Amino acid sequence: MKQNIQVLSTRLRWAIVAVSLIAISILLINYFVYDKNAFNSSNPLFQELWALGDQYRSMLLLGQLPIFVLSGLFIYWLWRLFGQYAKGDYFGKESDRCYVWLVWLYGASILVRMLESLWLSYLLYLHENELTLVLSLDVGRLFTLFVLVSVLYILRAAKQIEQENKEFV
């Protein structure tokens, strides 16, 4: 069973890399070949500013940089976590460290998306002189963050109980 988990972890590790490269390729092909925006299609303010033409596009693309960096870091730490799992290290210090990074990055991405909404509202205000404030707060992402923090707490508690049991014996 342990070997099956290690093989699955290795496959998932490389699947993460493959899916990430495919996603980046799709973004770049849509932008450079088809002149389509696929960077932030879920935010209506982004779409409205993008439709205004080249005036805001460089700022909009630059504004996506924090999300790209966070996504890259998230992929890196997820890749490392599955690397630890592939070695059979499920509850070790390095696995814990990877998981903590993933939780922090996920939380940071929620904050960055909220700040991005405020920034896009400001850009639209500069263009129209009328403030349309949109604060993006995804309750589903907050719930997921709560679950991730809860799992982290449970894993650490289980690890401590396991260590106490080993010391008792």
C-alpha positions, 0 to 999 in steps of 0.5 A: 500500500505504501508503495502505491501511495509513493507511485501515485505521489510521483505521478501526481507530482509530474501531472502538476508540472504538466497541467501547469505548463499546459495552462501557461501555454493556453494563456500565452497562445490566447494572448499572443496568437488569438489576441484574447484575454484569458488572464482574469476572465472572472473579474468584470472590472478587469474585462471592462478595462481590458475592453477599453483597449491598449490604454490599460492593458499593460497595467492590467497584465502587470497587476496579474504578476502577484497572482502569477508569482503566488501560483508559481510558488503554490505549484512549487510547494505542491511539487515538493510536498508530493516529492516528500510523499513519493519518498514515504515522508507523510508526516515529517518536518519537510512535509509539514513545512510544505503544507504550511507554505501551501496554506499561507500561499492560499490565504495570501491569494485570497488577500491579493484577489481582494486587493486586486478588486480594489485596484481595478475599481480605482483604475475604472474610477480614473477612466470614468470618474465614477466610483464602482467599488467591487470587493471580491470576497469568495466565501468558498475560498475562505471555507477552503482556507478554514478546512486547510488550516483545520487539517494542518492543526489535526495533522500536527496534533496527530504527529504530536500524539504519535511522538508521545506514544513512541516516547511512552513505549 
